[in-house]
Every structure is written in C-alpha cells, then in structure tokens.
Amino acid sequence: MATASLHPGYTGPVRDRVENFNGAQLVYVHWEEHLNFCSAITLPLPPQTPFAALTGEILPSLYAVDPEWADVDLSKARWMLDGADWTPDPALSLADQGVGHKSLIRFWTGPSATA
C-alpha cells in the first residue's frame, strides 16, 4: 500500500524490504468475518514453510485463544491469496504457491466459507 508524506521531498529508508528479514518474508493472515480478530496478523515466515505447517502449527498457536477455533476445519475453509480465490495445497511451500513478501492470505470458516 502506497503512503504519502506530509512533508514534500521526504525520503527515508524502506525498513520492510524482504532483505531486512534474514530469509523470512512478511505474510499477512486474516480469519475473515470473525469479530475477535479485526485485522490480519503479520507473520515473518520462511518462503519454504509448508502450507501444512501454517495450518497445522502456526495458525492454531495464534487463533486457539478463540473458543470457536476448536471447531474449525481448515480443510473446509474458503481461501484467498492477494485478492484472488485460492485452493492451497498443504504439501507445497508458501513460495511454491505464489505467497510472496507482504502477501495477504484470507480465510473464512463460517457460513460464507461455502459461498
């Protein structure tokens, strides 16, 4: 997302370049239409992270604080990647599925997951 400076001619270092994350990339993940989580969570993840690790280890460690998480079946979730419908493959890495630096992964688990 582009931003504009309030000071004409301002230049400064870009601190969120992928080179600044020691082999990781920033990935935004959002559990959509869930009121306990109003925005995406930013995760610094290696591009080689298997999608199965994201859904089986990382997301549960973040979202299990919500009592509804115990009933979530991510294999039935609706997924989007960077604004496009997406069917992730659990066996492939994030990079192999087109997840890049500052990608946004969105998922729905409620009634709209089947819409």
VENZILIN-V771318 format. One record per residue. N is the residue number from 1. PHI is phi in whole degrees, -180 to 180 (NA if undefined). Layout:
n=N phi=PHI
n=N phi=PHI
//
This chain:
n=1 phi=NA
n=2 phi=-77
n=3 phi=-127
n=4 phi=-119
n=5 phi=-82
n=6 phi=-82
n=7 phi=-113
n=8 phi=-56
n=9 phi=82
n=10 phi=-63
n=11 phi=-136
n=12 phi=-156
n=13 phi=-70
n=14 phi=-88
n=15 phi=-92
n=16 phi=-106
n=17 phi=-68
n=18 phi=-58
n=19 phi=-63
n=20 phi=-89
n=21 phi=-118
n=22 phi=49
n=23 phi=90
n=24 phi=-96
n=25 phi=-133
n=26 phi=-81
n=27 phi=-128
n=28 phi=-96
n=29 phi=-130
n=30 phi=-134
n=31 phi=-84
n=32 phi=-72
n=33 phi=56
n=34 phi=-123
n=35 phi=-69
n=36 phi=-74
n=37 phi=-130
n=38 phi=-83
n=39 phi=-152
n=40 phi=-69
n=41 phi=-98
n=42 phi=-94
n=43 phi=-122
n=44 phi=-87
n=45 phi=-124
n=46 phi=-63
n=47 phi=-59
n=48 phi=-81
n=49 phi=-58
n=50 phi=-67
n=51 phi=-60
n=52 phi=-62
n=53 phi=-71
n=54 phi=-62
n=55 phi=-81
n=56 phi=-93
n=57 phi=-125
n=58 phi=-73
n=59 phi=-62
n=60 phi=-60
n=61 phi=-68
n=62 phi=-95
n=63 phi=-98
n=64 phi=-64
n=65 phi=-66
n=66 phi=-87
n=67 phi=-62
n=68 phi=-76
n=69 phi=-59
n=70 phi=-59
n=71 phi=-97
n=72 phi=-77
n=73 phi=-117
n=74 phi=-67
n=75 phi=-70
n=76 phi=-105
n=77 phi=-73
n=78 phi=-94
n=79 phi=-122
n=80 phi=-134
n=81 phi=-126
n=82 phi=50
n=83 phi=89
n=84 phi=-118
n=85 phi=-56
n=86 phi=-150
n=87 phi=-117
n=88 phi=-71
n=89 phi=-104
n=90 phi=-59
n=91 phi=-81
n=92 phi=-96
n=93 phi=-76
n=94 phi=-59
n=95 phi=-61
n=96 phi=-64
n=97 phi=-106
n=98 phi=89
n=99 phi=-79
n=100 phi=-120
n=101 phi=-62
n=102 phi=71
n=103 phi=-69
n=104 phi=-115
n=105 phi=-102
n=106 phi=-117
n=107 phi=-142
n=108 phi=-120
n=109 phi=-123
n=110 phi=-90
n=111 phi=-57
n=112 phi=-75
n=113 phi=-66
n=114 phi=-99
n=115 phi=-75
//
